[in-house]
Every structure is written in C-alpha cells, then in structure tokens.
C-alpha cells in the first residue's frame, strides 16, 4: 500500500437527538447566523487542509450567539480538543491494550501535526519510531515502501485480535482506520462513457478510528469510503440504508471510477484520481447536487498534495468553462442538466486524451488505495 486517499464526506456534527417526543414532531433546527455559518464552513475546509490554527481562528472570530445548537456543539468540541497545551486522551474506546496504544500514538501525532504544519517532518518521524517500537523494530527508512514494511507486522497482530486495520497516508498526514466488523456486497456501476464496472463492496462497522480528518474535526467530516485492489470499502453509518444517492453516486460512482482508473493507469497522481471521480459525481448527482457543490466550493486549494480540495477547484473551473460561464459563476445556480452533461463530457474527453497519450495497462493491479 503506497497511498491512502479516502473520500471525504461532510457528516452531521450530531446524531439525531430526541428529548420529550419523536423527531418527526420537533420543529427543524434554526440556521446559524451568516457569520457563524461561514465560520463553520471555513473551519471544515481548513481541517481538510490539516490547518487547525485557521479553523480555530475563524470559529473564535464569529459571534457566539449566532451558532445554532449543532454548530455550537462543533465549535465547543473544536476548542476543547485543539485550543489547549497538550493533546486530550481519547483512546479509551477499546479495552485491547495494543489497539489502545496504536490509537494513542496516532491521536497524539494528529493533534500536533494539524496544529503546526511547519514541524510535520519531525512529527512524522516520531510517529514512525513509536509505531516501530510496538513490534520491536528500529525506525524505518524514509519512503512509503519502508513505512508499509514496518507497519505490516503491527497490522498482522491487530488482525489476530479481531480488528481490521488500514494504515498509510491520506495526504498530508499519516492515517489510521481501524474497525471491528464488515460484510461483502457485489454491484455493477454504470460510469460516464458507457462503461459497466463490477465492484465488490466491503461495508464497515464498529469503528475505533476513522482517520485524521474525522478525529481533527470532532466527527464533522471524515472518510466515508475508499478503494483497494480487492474492492470498495464503505462506512455504513455514512450512507444509511445504502440505497440513497449519496451511496449510489458519491460512493459507488466515485469509487468505481477510481477502481477503473487504477487498473488502467496505476501511476495516476492522487489529485487526478480525485478530479476524475468528482466529475463522475457531478455527472450523476440529482437530489444531492447542491450538497455536492457546496462541498466542492467549501474546500478548494492550489496545492496538489491536498488532492481533494485541489481536485474540487479544478472540477469547478473546468465545468464552468465548459458551460461558457464567467470564471466567478456559481454552478449551484446553473441549469442542473447542463452541469451534468458538461461534467460527463469533460470526463469522457479526458479519458480519450489519456488513452491516446498513455495506453492503459490491461489487467494491471493497483496496490494503491484511493478515496
């Protein structure tokens, strides 16, 4: 495993809570005020760039009275988790001593790495040394291959204890996904261009760790799924009954495109994988179109090492241009059918260009997870 690039999907800050009645009889929650709502959006975007200082700054600057209950809970958790002198202890979700040690190591690393981006190389080295020590190994050499070799004995031991571990990099940080149960399902996904991609989906439950973005954002954002050579992995709690458009489009469509691309072009850059998969989402989204575009607009970046926000920005730019709109036009206000058609055409043309320039590798395995 060289890379770990899970799809990032914004999740509710709170689960459904009912006090003194059923959820259906309660009025809808009030919206946060404009400054608070923007602060929450900007904070989540900053977390996805692993920049917690920016997230804390915008949350502190917005008037406290503007936050509704859900957003106030998010703000309170972010301040309690990150606006402190030492990392909080949050590894008591398991009684297994090894799993707890691994959680402690990663959670300390994430807390420091998202607070001080300039010092990440030192935090990376400390993480590797501490993980290696758990299995009596010396710190690994530089490079992903050395890291993968070092963590495999640790993963083997975690599997013996009944866990499903996945470690690697979700740029820009090293990541840990650790869960207790999974089931398998088979699907065939129709992709733009007429391709029918069969996929096996592993549906995951009983989570101990859902990665650095989920941890750093107090559960308000996090990995909802990813692709590996053997199939697609889905976080069940992100998709309800596995029948809605979030699952059919933003998971199956997105990840099936990754699955197809990594077979044809095993060395495709991370941001390119995300760019093409996000075009699939935009080409297929209907009732989730506005939510999808909200996510794209909220998280944009000019750094290819931040593949999701970088791809978001490129998708917005290329589809806007394809429609002949001004560069600052809002795709949320454009004709939905035209947006879907443009996204599909851009992806099909991108595929044809790649096939002409770099012939696909027929039947190649990937060895690379992506999200």
N, C-alpha and C positions, 0 to 999 in steps of 0.2 A: 504494500500500500504506500503510494508516494504522497497522495494528497487527500485531504478530507474536506469536501466542499458541500456541506449540507444546504438544501434550500431553506431560506429563512422566510418565515411567515409570521406576521404580527398576530399574536394571540390575545384573548381577553386578559386584562390585568387581574380580574376577579372571576371566579366561577359564579354560577347563579346562586344567590343567597335569598332565602325566603324567611321573612320574620312576620309572624302573625297572619299568614294567609298564603295562597298559592301565587306563583309568579304571574299567572295569567290575570289575576285581579289587581296587581300592583301597577301604578302608573309608570310610564317609561322614565328612566333617569333623565334629569336635566342635563343639558350640554354644559361643558365647561365654557367659561368666557373666552373671548378670542385670544387674549394674551396667554392664558393658561393652555388652551388647546394647541396653540403654536409651540409653546414650550415643550409639551409632551411629545409632539411630532418631531421637533428638533432634537430632543433628548434621545428618542429612539433611533433617529438617524445617526446621532453621534455614537451611541452604543454599538451600532452595526459597523462603525469605523474603528471600534475599540478605543474611543476617546471619551472616557468618563468625565474628565475635568470640564469639557464643554457641556456635557449633559447636566452636570450639577450646576453650572453657571446659569444656564437658561431656566432650569427649574426654580432656582432661588430668586431669579430676577422677576418672574411672573407674580402678580398679586395672589396671595394665598387664598383670598376669598373667592377667586374665580374658578378654582378647581372643584369639579363635582366629586362625588364620593369615590368613584372608581379612580379618577386621575389623582385625587388627593392621596389615596392609598399607594398608588405607584410612586408619587413624589416622596411620601414618607418613607417607603421602603428604600428608594434610591439613596436618600440622605442617610438613613440608618446604616445601610450596607457599605456606602463608599465615603461618606463625609466623616471620617474617623481616623485615628492614628494607627490602628492595627486591623488586620482583616478579622471579620467575625467568624465564629466557629459554626459551620453549617453542615458538618459531615456526619451528624448523628442520625441519618436516615437508614442506617443499617447496623446490625449487630456483628456482621462479619468483620474481623479485625483487619484483614488485608484490604478489603474494599474500602473500609473507612480510612485507612492510611492513604490509599490512592486518591480518594476524594479530597482529603486534607491537603495533599501536595498540589493537586490541580487548582483547588479553590484559592489557596494562598498565591499561587502563580498568577491566576487570572486577576485577582484583586490588585496585585502590584502592577501587572503588565498593562491593564487598562487605565491606570492612574498616571503612569509615567512612560509614555511611548518611547522616549529617547533612550531609556535604560533597558529596553526589551532584550537585547542580546545577552545581557547579564542574567536577566530573569529566565530566559530560555535555557541558559547553561545550568543554572541552579535546578530548574525543573528536571532536566535530563539526569543530572547527578543524583538527585533524590530518588527518581524512579529506578535508576540502575541499582542503587543501593538496596532496594527492596528484594532483589533477586541475587544479591552478592556480586554484581558486575561493576567494572570500572565505568566512569562516564564515557559515553560513546564519542566517536569522532564526529566531525561536522558532516552535515548532509542528511537527507531524508532516509537514504538506504541504511545508514548506520543507526538512526533512530528506530526504524522499523525492526531491525535485527535485535536491538536492545529490548524493545517492549514485548516482543513475541513471547518469551518465557513468562512474563507477567500476565499476558493475556491467557496463556495456557492455564496458569494457576487459577485465574479468575473463572475461567470456564469450568474447571473442576469443581468449583464452589457453586455452580449453578447460574452464573451470570453470563450475559452476552456483552463483551467489551468491544469498543472500537476507538482506537487512538490514532492520531495523525495531526495534520494541520488543516484548520479552517482559517485561511489567511485573514489577518496577520498573526494569529496565535496558534499554539498547540492546543489540541482539544481532546475531550473525553466524553464519550457516550457510553452509558452503562445501564442495561435494562435486564429485567428478570424473565419475561415471557415473550413469545412471538408465535404467530401462526402464518401459514402459507396460503396464498390465493393466486390464481392464474387469470390474466387478462390479455386482450388484444387491443392495442391502441391505434386509432387512425390519426396519422400525422399529416400536416400540410404537404402537398405534393403527391398524395395518394398512397403513401407507404403505410403498411399494416404491420405494426411492431408488436410481436408477442412478448410479454414480460411476466415474470413471477414476482409477486409482492409478498414481502415479509412484514406483517403487521405487528408492531411492538407495543408492549405494555409493561407496567411495574418498573417505573423509572427511578434510578438513583441519580443520574446525571444526564442532562440534555445539552451539554456543551457550554462554551464560554459566553455566547451571546445571551442564552436563556438565563444563565446564572447572573451575568452582569446587569441585566435589565429586569431583575426581580420577576422573571417569568413572563414579561410583557412581550417578548419577542424570542424566537428560538427556532431550532431546527425542527421542521415538520417532516423531513424525509431526505433520502439521498439514494444514489445508485452505486451498486458494486457489480463486479463481473457476474455474480450469480443471480442478480435481480435487483429489484427496488425495495427500499425499506421505508415504511410509513409509520409515523407516530399516531396511533389510533385516536388519542384524545384531541388531535388537531382536526379531525375530519368526521367526527360524529358517527353516522351510520355508514360511512364510506360510499354514499350514493350522490351526494351533492356536487355542485360544480367545483367547489374548492378541491375536492378529491379528484374528480374526473379531469379537470383542466390543469389546476395549479400543481397537482401532484402527478397524476398519471401522464398527462400531456407533457409537462415539463421534464419529468424524469425519463420517460420513454425516449424523448429526443436526445437526452444525454446518453442513454443506453445505445441508441443507434449511432450517434456521432463517435463515441469512444471505440466502437467496433471498427468504424471506417477510418478514423483519424486518431489513433491512440495518443499522439503527442499534441493534440489540440490544446491551446492555452486555456486556463481556467476561465478567464473572463469571456473568451469566445464561446465556450460551452454554455455559460450563463446567458450570453447575448442571444444565442440561437434558441435556447429553451424558453426564454422570456418572450421571444417573438411567437413561439407556439402558444403560450398562454394568451397573449393579446389577440392572436388569430382565432382562438376558440372561445374566449370568455364572452358571456352574455350578461346574466344577472350579477356576476361578480366583477364586471368590467371596471366600474368606478372604484371599487375597493382595490382592485389590482393596480390601477393607475395611481390611486392615492399612494400606494406603497412605492411605486416607481418614482413619483415626484418627491416623496418624503426623503428618500435615501439615494443621493447621487454623489458621485465622486469622480475625480480626474486621475485617480491612481489605479493602474491595472492590478496591483497587488490586493486591492479590495474588490474582488470580482463581481459581487452582487451590485453594489452601488455604481460601479463603473459601467457594468452592462445596462443597468437601468437608464443611465444618462444617454448611452448610445442608442438604445431602443427608442427612447422618446425623440431624440434628434433625427434618426433615420426615418421613422414613421411620419413625423411632422413634415420632413422634407418631401417624402413620397407623396403626401397629400397636397403638396404645393402651398402649405400654410407658412405663415411667418414663424421665425425661429422661436419666438416667445409665445406662440399659440398654445392653448391648453387642450390637449387631446380629450380631456373629460367632457369638453363642450362640442367636440366634433361628432359627425354622424357615426353611430356605432358600427353600422355595416361597412362604411368606408374604412374605418380604422381596422376592422378585422381583415378586410380584403388587402389593405396595404401591408399589414404585418405578414400575412401569408405570402404575398408576392415578394416581399423583401427576403424572407427566409428561403423561398424556392430559388430566387436568383443567387443568393449567397451560396446555396448548395451547388448549383451548376458551376459557379465560378471556382469553387473549391475542387470540384471533381475534375475540372479542366486543368487546374494548376497543380493539384496534388492528388493523383489517383488514389481512391480509397484502398485500404488494406483489407482484403477479403478475409472474413472469418477470424480477424485478429482479436485476441483477448485484450482487456484494458489494464487490469491490475491497478486501476486508479478509481477511487471513489469520487463522486461529484454530486452536487446538490442543486 
